Amino acid sequence: MHLMGLLLISFIAGVLTVLAPCILPLLPVIVGDTLGKGAARMRAPVVILSLGVSIFLFTLILKVSTTFAHVPAYVWTDISGVLITFFGVVTLFPNLWDTLPGIGALNRSSNKLLGTGYLKKNVWGDALIGAALGPVFSSCSPTYFLILATVLPVNLSAGLLYLAVYTLGLCLSLFLIALIGQRLVGALGIASDPRGLFKRTLGVLFILVGIAILFGIDKKIEASLLANAGALDVTQIEQRLLTERAGGSATSTADITKANRMLTASEKALRYQKAPELAQPDAYLNTGGQPISLAQYRGKNVVLIDFWTYSCINCQRTLPYLTKWYAKYKDQGLVIIGVHTPEFAFEHVESNVAAALKQFGITYPVVLDNEYRTWNAFNNQFWPREYLIDIDGYIVHDHAGEGEYDVTEKAIQEALAERAQRLGLASTVAASTVSLPPPDLAAVGSPETYFGAARNEFLGNGTPSSVGTQTLAFPDATSPNTLYLRGTWNFSKEYAETAGPAGIRFLYKAHDVYLVASAATPVTITVLRDGKPVGSFAGSDVNPSTSTATISEQRLYRLVHDTTAGVHTIEIQVSGQGFDAYTFSFG
């Protein structure tokens, strides 16, 4: 691409960036903070100049930190979100600025440096606002990423020149918009009071934008705008200019000319986190005994990681979607890897997990994460949780808990479509999504309730958090969502074990009742609902004719199933010793 041609495109790209979908939600912040009359007019050049310097320096820091220090690009964006939120709070409460340590000295220095008194209490804050917005503005232009990923590594001086011209175009367009805005606001007189409604509204806007950046909401807004922008999507205008300058081929921007705006690796580095590797799994199931890694799929497949544990009812309700997705998309490049991270000791046992795979019809690979190494590598905190990893190894979708299956499947489809294009394959990804009858979880009014001393805070007639033997009796009255026990129980950290005939009582609100339990030798339990045999309301593990179940395997048992949610009392009569109760859960 000719020098002058790319210089011109860089300048145009800077001008167009202010109208890019990822900037439009932020534009009121940077322009709004420069509005006013009198002394406030000087804020525009301070904020915009600081923004331009920030973009320039951030580009160099990004190259150094990602190449040598391995600092993910999203860290800088998070810092931006924190700073913008902070200045929103300061704008709402102006006196807070004066109380910050060292601000007085900074204000005195700024007065000496600029030789004017009317910038007092503004210049440093304005400069920081502009600087904070730099990393956010830097993620919005294909031309910027061409400079970052293609030109800079080859020719530093040319890359810096293009970057400077791009920044100049951006700053000039922002200054023009701010100037027009100042004249309008000055005529209306709505920004003259630094503690008035206008400034406070701007402070709220700062806080909302900062939170949006921190939690990635700005990217969702951008995606929505991109989906509906059509011909007005200025990023596509840039892409066409770059392609035309390259002689009709998209050689220099091959990764960003997808119809729905496929991102380059550099763009992804700013938006997404690289997926960590599977960390020393304790066993590999459904792999023919062969170890697997995420590295072996990078550049070839899309990978969906599912953190789960087999006795978790929330995980079990997710599995039908996972197995159907695997059957539907495995031939189109989707790999699903279950990371089985156990909650209870018996879930460490490989044979128990293998039996669960057979029970749930899971044929995709599963790794045992008994020591929580992969769990910690992903910084995970939930069962279940799905991480979608694209062909470049970036986590492009993340969902914790149940629900939003259509959203996750759409993300899978988009990642597979990108893979097909990258590999030059014909894409046959269907737009339809898997649909299954959803559970009525909104009607559930009872929490997961643990028996073991480590977490049995809902124990109503004994001593919670106490390891050892307790002999208990049912009280005359029961309270909702409170665990009551009868008989002699030996409490360990994870579970409570019967020493003879015993009972359990719990007043719940839900459709279904589940119990995680086990027994070294089979133990028979009888299930009562509101004082009567459960009968037709028996769950799949209970014989409806006798209202009994045999407990032996270490797993989750479904005791009650009701098509209508309501408030009921479940009572379990345990026939003898050696029955281990771990937790109640509800659905």
N, C-alpha and C positions, 0 to 999 in steps of 0.2 A: 504494500500500500504506500503511495507516494507521501512524502513528508508533509507537503502543504495540504494534501487531501485530508489526512488524519488530523492535522492541526485544526482545520475548519470543522471537521466532524466533532472534534473534542470540544470546541467552543459551543457548537450547536447543542451538543449533548448536555453541557453544563446549563444552558438556557432551558432546555426541555426538562431537566431533572426536577425543577420546581413544580412541574405538572404531573410527575410520575405518580402512579397509584400508591407507592409506598411513602411519598412525601406529602400528598394531599392531607392526610389526617394530622400531620405535624405542622403544616404551614401556618395555621392560626397561632401556634405557639411562638414561632420565631418572628413572624410579622407582628403579631399582637403585642409582643413585649417591646417593640420599638415604636409603638404608636403613642402619640401624645403631642403636646405643643411646647414651645419654649425650649427649656433645657433638655427635655426628653428627646428632642430631635437628634441629638448626638448619639443616642443609644443605638440607632440603626447601623452606623458605620462600625461601632464597637462590636456589636453582636455579629454582624455579617463578616467583618474582617477576621474576628476570632474563629468563626465557623470555617472560613476558607483556610486559615492556617491549620486548624484542627484536621481538616480533611487531608491536607498535604502531609502533615506530620503523622497522622494516623496510618496513612498508607505505608510509610516507611517503618513505623512501629509494627504494623501488621506483618510485613514481610520478615522483619527480624524475629519477632516473637513466635511466629508460627514455624519459622525455619530452624531457629536455633534454640529458643527457650521452650518451645512446644506449648505456648499459651493459647488455648482455643480462642478463635475470634469472637465467640459469643460472650467471653468474659468482658471484652471492651464494651460491647453493647449493653451488658448488665450494668456496668459502671455508669454508662450514659443514663440508663433508666433511673438509677439511684440519684444522680445529680439533678436530673430534671424534676423528679418528685420532690427533692429537697427544696429546690427553688420555688416550686409551687407552694410549699408550706410557708416559705419566707414571704412570698407575695401575699398570701392570705394574712399572715401575721408579721407586718413589717418590722415591728420592734424586736423580733427575734434576731434579725441580722446584726443589730448593734450589740447584742449580748454574746455573740460568738467570739472566742479568744482570738486576739490578733487583728480583728477587723478594724479597730481604731487606727492602728499603725498603718494598715494597708490603705485606709482612706486618706491619711495624711500624705503617704507616699504618692498616691494617685493625684492629689491636688498639686503637689510640687512638680510631678512629672508632666502633667497636662497644663499647668499654669492657669487653672480655672476652678472656681469654687462650685459651679453648678453641677459638676459630675460627682460630687461627694455622695458616698453610699451606693453608687451605681456601677462604676466602671469595672470593678473586680467581679461583681456578680454577673454583669452583662458579658464580660469576657468568658467567664466559666460557662454561662448558658450556651454561648456559641460553640465553645470547645466541646461541651457535652453532646451537642447535636451532630458533631462531625462524624462519628462512627455510624450513626443512623443514616445520615444522608449518603454515606459512602456505599450503601448497599443497594442503590436504586438505579444504576445505569449500566447497560451492557458495554458502553464505551469505556466506562471506568474499569470494569472487570477485564476488558481487553488490554488496557494499559497495565493493570495489576498483574495479570496472569501471563501475558504474552510479550509485551514490550519491555517492561522493567527487568525481567530476568536476562534478557538478551542485551539490551542497551540502556544503561542507567541514565545517561544524560538525555537521551531521546524520551525515555519514559517520564522523567521529571518535567521535561518541557511540555509534553502532552498533558500531564497531570496539572501543571500550572495553568495552561490554557483552559482546560476543563473547569478548574476551580474559578477562573476569572469569569467565564460565562455564567456559572452558577451564581456567583456573588453579585454580578451586575444585574441579573434578573431579579434577585431577591431585593436588592437595593431599590430598583425601580418600583417593585410591588410595595415595599415599605413606604416609599416616598408618596405614592398615590394614596396609600392608606392613611398616612399622616395628614395629608391635606383634607381627606374626608373626615377623619376623626376630629381634626382641628376645627373644621367648620361646624361639626355637631357639638363639640365641647364636652364629650362624654368621658375623656380620659384625663381631665385636668386634676382630679382629686386622687392622690396616690393611695388613699385608703378607701376610695369609693367603690361602687358596685362593679365598674368596668375592671378595675385591677383585681378585685376579689374573684370575679368570674374568670379572669385570666389565670389566677392562682389555682382555681379548681381544675381548669383545663390542663395546666402543667401537671398536676397530680395525676389526672386521668391518663395523660399521655405517658408519663413516667411508668405508671403501673402497667399500661398496655405494652410498653417496651419490655419490661421485666418479665412479663408472663406470656410474651409472644402474641398478644392480641392484635398488635399492629400488623403482624404478618397475615393474620386471618382477614383483617380488613383489606389488606393489599390483595390477597387472593380473591376476595369477593369483587373488588374493583376491577381486577384484571379479567375476571370471568365475564364482566358486563361492560368492559370498556370498548370492545370492538375496535373500530377504526381509530378511536380516540386514544388508544393505548400508545403513549409516546415512546415507550420502550420498544415497541414494534417498529416505530418510525426510525429509531436509532439502528435497529437491526437491519432494516432495509438499506439505510445509508451505508452501513459497514459492508454489507454484502455487495452493493453496487460498486463501492470503491475497490473491492477485492476482485473485480472483473466478473461479477455475476455468480461467483462461487462463494460459499460461506466458509472458506478454509480457515480464516483467522477467528471465526466465531462459530465453529461447527457445533459447539455444545450449547449454544443459546438461540438457535434458530428454529426450535420446535414450535409447532402451531400454538400450543398452549404454554409457551415460554419455558422450555427446558433450561434449567440452571447450569452454569458452569461449575466446576469443582471449586473455584474461588468464591463464587456466589454462595455455594452451599456451605463453605467454611465459615462465612459470616453469619449464616442463618441457623445452621444445624451443628450438632455435636457428632463427632466420629464415634461409632460404636466401639466400645472396648471389646477385647477378645474374651472368649469363654475361658475362665480362669481355673485351670487344673480340676476338671470334672472328676468326680469319684467313680463314675461308671458311664458307659455309653450303651444305650438301649435302642433297638430298632436300627442299628447301623451295621449289623453283622459282626459286632465286636470291634469295629475299626474306629479309631479316634476321629473326630471331626473338629473343624475350627471355622470361625467366620472368615478367616483369611482365604480359605480355599474357595469361597463363593464370591469373593470380591471381584468385580469386573465380569461376572458371569450370571449371577442370580440375584433376585430380591429375597431377603430373609425376614421372616416374622419370628421374633423371639417372644415366647409366652412363659412368664414366670407363674408357676402354679405349685400346688401340693395336693395330693390325691384325696385327702379327707375334707377338703375345703368345699363347702356347698357352692360358694360363689364361683370357684374355679370350675366345678362340675357343670354349672349352668352355662359356662362359656365354651366348654369342650365341643358341643355339637356344631357350633359355628366354625371352630378351628378345623374339625375333621372334614366338614363340607367344603371349606375354603381350600384345604389341601387337595381334596379330590378334584375340585373345579379348576385349580390354577397350577398344579404341580407340573403339568406338561407345558405350561407357558412360562416357566422359570421361577415359580415361587417355591421356596424352601421354608418349612416351618420347623423350628427347633424348640422343643419344650425344655425349659430349665426347671427341674423339679427341686425346689428348695424347701426342705421339710419344716413343719411347725412342731411336730411331736417326734419323740425318739423312734417310734416304730416306723415312721416314714423315712428313716434313713436306710431301712432294709431293702436291698435291691430286689429281692424276690417279691416283696409287697408291692413295690412300684411296678414291677413287670406284670403282676396279676392285675393291677389297676389299668394298665395300658390295654390289656386284653379285654377287660370288662367294658371300657369306654370306646373300644374300637380305634385306638390311636395307632397309626402305622408310621407316622413321621418320626424323625429322630428325637430322642429325649436324653438329656444328660443329667446326671445326679449331682446336685450342688450341695452336698451335705454340710460342708464347712462354710457356706454362704460366700464363697470367694467371688463367684460371678454376680451374685446379688449385690455385694458391696462394690464391685467394679462398675456396675450400672447405677450405683447409688439408689437402689430400689427400696421401696418401703411397703409395697402392697402385693397381696394375692387377690385376684390375678392381675397381671399387667402385661400389655403387649407393646413391644417396640418394633416398628417397621424400619428395616434397614435397606436402603436403595442399592443400586448396582455399584455405587462408589463408596459404600461403607458408611453412609451418613444415616443417622436416625431422623427420618423425615416425618414420622408420626408416632405418637406416644399416647396410650390410653390406659388409665388405671381403673380397675373395677369392672363391673358389668355394664352393659348397655352401649349405645351408639355403635352398634355393629355395622350399620349401613355406612357410617362415616369411615370406620376402619377399612371396610371392604372397598370403598371408593378410593381410599389412599393406596390400597394394594393395586387396584386397577391402574391408577396413574403411574405408580412405580413400575409396573410391568409394561405399560405402554412406552415409558422412557427406555426401559431395557431393550424392548424390541427395536426401537429406532436406533439406539446406540449400537446394537449388534447387527443392524441391517436386516432384521427379520420382519416378516409380515405379522402385524399385530392382529390377533383374533380375540382380544380381551372383550368379553361381553359387558354391556353397561348395566345389566340386571344384577341385583344383590340377593343373597340368601335371606329368606324370610322364615322365621320360626315363631310359634306362639310365644309372646313374651310373658314372663311371670309378673304377677301383680304385686310388685315389691312395695308400691306406695301404701298398701294396706298393712304392711308389717310394722308392728309397734313394739317389738321386743328385741333387745340386743343379744349378741352372742354372749353366752354366759359360761364361764369356766368353773370347773370343779377343783382343779389343782391349786395348791396354796400360793403359787406365784401370782395368780390372777383371779382369785375367787372373792372379789370384793362384793358380789351380790349374795353371798351366803347369809341367810337371814336368821338362822337359829343355831349358829355355831360361832367359832372364832375364826374370822377370815385371816388369811396370810400366815396361818400357823401350820407347820409341818408336824405330823404325829397323829395319834389316835384320838378321836372324839366320839362319844356316844351321845346320840341326839334323839329328840322326839319331835313329832310334828306339833306346831302350835295350834291353838284353837282357831285363830284367824290368819289369813295369808294376805300379803300385799302383792300387787302386780310386779312382774319382772324381778322377783326375789326367789332365790333358790332355797328350798327347805329339804332337809334330809332326815331320815329315820333309821335307827340302828347304829351299829358301830362301824365307823369308817376310818381308814388309815390314809391320811393326806400326805401325798408327796408333792413336789413342785408342779408336776404336769397333770396329775390325775388324783382321784380319790378312789380307794379300793375297799370293797365290802369285806367285813370279817365274818359275815353270816347273813341271814335273811335281813333285808333292808328295804327302804323305800325312798322315792324321790317325788317331790311335788313342786309344780311351777305354774303360776298364773300368767298366761301369755296372750298376745294378740297377733294372729297370723293365720295363714292358710295351713301351712305345713310345719311339722316339728321334726328336727333331725337331732340325732345324738351320736357323737363320736365315742366309741366304746370298744372294749375288747375283753377277752377272758382267756386265761391259759388253758383251762378246760371248759367246755361249753356250759353256759349258765342260761337258764330260762327266765325271761322277764314277762310280766303281764302288764299290758298298757290300758289304763283307764282314761276316759275323757269325761270331765264333769261328773266323776264318781261312778261312771258306768263303763262296762267293757267297750273298747273303741269300736268294735264291730265294723260297720260299713265305712267308717272314717279311718280305717287302718291304712297305714302307709305300706309301701311295697315290700318292706322287710317284716311285716307283721301279718300273721295268719288271721284273716277277718272272722273266721268261724270260732277261733279260740281266744282271739285278742292277745296272743302270745308271740314272742320272737325268741330265737336262740342266738345268743351272743357268743362268738368265738373269734372270728377274724378281727384284725385291728383295722377298723375302717369306720366310715360314716353310715349310720342306719337311719332309714326313713320310717318314722313311727306313726305319724299322723298326716293324713291328706284330706283337705276339705276344699271344695270348689269355692266356698264363700268364706272370706276372712271374718274372724270374730274373736271375742274374748272368751277363753276357755281355760280350764285347769287340766293339765296333764299330770297323771300320777303313774309312777312306774313301781311295780312290786317286784323285787329281786329275790330269787329263790334261795340263793346261798352265797358263799364266800368266793373271792377271786374275780369279782366283777369290777372292771376298771372303767370309770366314767371320766371323760375328758372335757367335753363341752356340749352345750345345747346350741343349736342355731335354728333360724326360722326363715320361712319363705312364703 
